[in-house]
Structure formats: structure tokens, C-alpha cells
Amino acid sequence: MTALADRPWRLIRDVPRDGATQMALEEVAARTALEDDVRTVRTYSWEPSTLSLGYRQDAETVDWEFCDREGIDVTRRQTGGGGIYHDRYADISYTIVAPADEVPGDLMDCYELFCEPVLEAFDRLGVDADFATVEQDAIYQPSCYLRDINPAHDIVASADVGALAKKISGNAQYRQRDVVIQHGSISYALEPRTHVGVFDADLEESTFTDRVTSISDEAGIGREEAVDAIAGALGDWCDADEATWCGSELEAARDLAARKFGSDAWVREREVLEASEG
């Protein structure tokens, strides 16, 4: 259990939601941490399946026709890096939200702290995962899972095989209103056709499967069991109480999703629509 556990935390085992709402809820949780003194850890999934672009990623890297044909939503994260295809089944995501003055100011130290429960979850699932021990060169820069593997925040299985290790989780942080927000994508299963198909590039499915592994492949664990293990590790890490979003948070997230994370202006140009009056 982390030293953060003496402060109020909640664990939200979130229901599936669209990508714009999932990203909006993170900003809402940042406000809750400051205004209501409640920190958040949560697990969540994406419905429909969603491509989340890195903050500075060029929208022209997306195969928009493929996404439209396959019913895949597209949103843009506040964090940098490459795009991630969050399959409704194959991806398990998590969020950690805490005031910035309560966590290490050094980015790498903060990553190490916030990834503790993620690594604990892998241990509980019998997956031999850890931070990468060596860097691996990028295969395709616009894709998070095909970018260079960075020992600072990329988790691989198994780390002890060095350059042969495969990525199993990507993690990123940003700051919003003096709050640190870390979110991550954990690979439960592999969907290589859609992972490479969402990008406007000539990528072979084997390019993805040669670089990425999953909980299912490593341990043969059912998805529900995997989600429970991740949620349990997050909750134990900070001694969180089980909770749900309150009505005002969901309302605020719907508004933010409409004028930011779900709008073409944000997804394609990083422009945020003004809030309506009245």
C-alpha cells in the first residue's frame, strides 16, 4: 500500500463508455480531486472501439474510411505519444488522478509510483511483466504500440529477454488544474487487423504481433478476471473505497465530451469549442 493511502481515494469500476466521455471524465476527476478532496483510480473500457490520438498527432495519419467502415470512434488524448486502438474487448484501460503536490515532482519518479499497482496486477495474473530494460527502435511512429519502447514508462513481457520483450502496456501522464492524471492501455488480447487498419499506412498484421503481447497470450486469463485483478491492485495500492460517478460529474463530462473530446475541432485540430451560455 502506498503512502498516499492516508488520503481519501475512490475506486470506480467504470461501465463501457464512448471515448470522448472517457477522456472527459478524467478532467472531471481532476476537478473532484481539488474541489472535493477525493482522488480517483478506475478501470474502464471503450464502447464503441476507439482510436485515441496522441495530443500532437497529425489527423492525416488516420485511415478515416477504415474507422468509419468498422464503426470505430476517434478522439484525441491530452497526453502525447502515438495513437492507440482501444478495442472494446481487447483493451483494458485505467486512470489514476491525484493532486500534483502529493506526488513526486520528477516525472520518472511519478511514473514509477503510479505504475506500482499496474505491475502488481500483472503479478497477480501470473504475467511476467516489468518496465522495459532496453530501448527498442520505433517501427511506426504514429502508433503507440509500434513506437520506440521506452524503459521509463513502457511495460513489457518478459523484461528479462531484453530486445525480444514485447510491449503489453503503454502509460502516459499529464497535468490538469494542478492535478496529475495518468492513464494507460493494457493489452488483454490482440486484434492486429484493426490495430494496424486504423492508420493510413501499409502495415502488416505481423508487424503488430511481433512487437505486442497480451494478458490472454501470456497467462490465458479470462477478461473479467483480468479486469478484477487490475481494479483490485489499484484499490489496494491506495486503500480506495468502491464508488461510482455522481450525477454532476456525469453531466459535466457529457458537456466536455460534446465541446471538446467528441468534436471534430478537437480531434482534427486540437481546438476546444466554447461553453454555451445559459
Sequence and secondary structure as in RCSB ss.txt:
>XXXX:A:sequence
MTALADRPWRLIRDVPRDGATQMALEEVAARTALEDDVRTVRTYSWEPSTLSLGYRQDAETVDWEFCDREGIDVT
RRQTGGGGIYHDRYADISYTIVAPADEVPGDLMDCYELFCEPVLEAFDRLGVDADFATVEQDAIYQPSCYLRDIN
PAHDIVASADVGALAKKISGNAQYRQRDVVIQHGSISYALEPRTHVGVFDADLEESTFTDRVTSISDEAGIGREE
AVDAIAGALGDWCDADEATWCGSELEAARDLAARKFGSDAWVREREVLEASEG
>XXXX:A:secstr
  GGGGS EEEEE   B HHHHHHHHHHHHHHHHHS  EEEEEE BSS EEEE TT  GGGB HHHHHHHT EEE
E SS S BEEE TTTEEEEEEEEEGGGS SSHHHHHHHHTHHHHHHHHHHT  EEE SS B  S TTBGGGS B 
TTT EEE GGGGGG EEEEEEEEEEETTEEEEEEEEESS  HHHHHHTBSS   HHHHHTTB  HHHHH   HHH
HHHHHHHHHHHHHT EEE   HHHHHHHHHHIIIIITSHHHHHH         
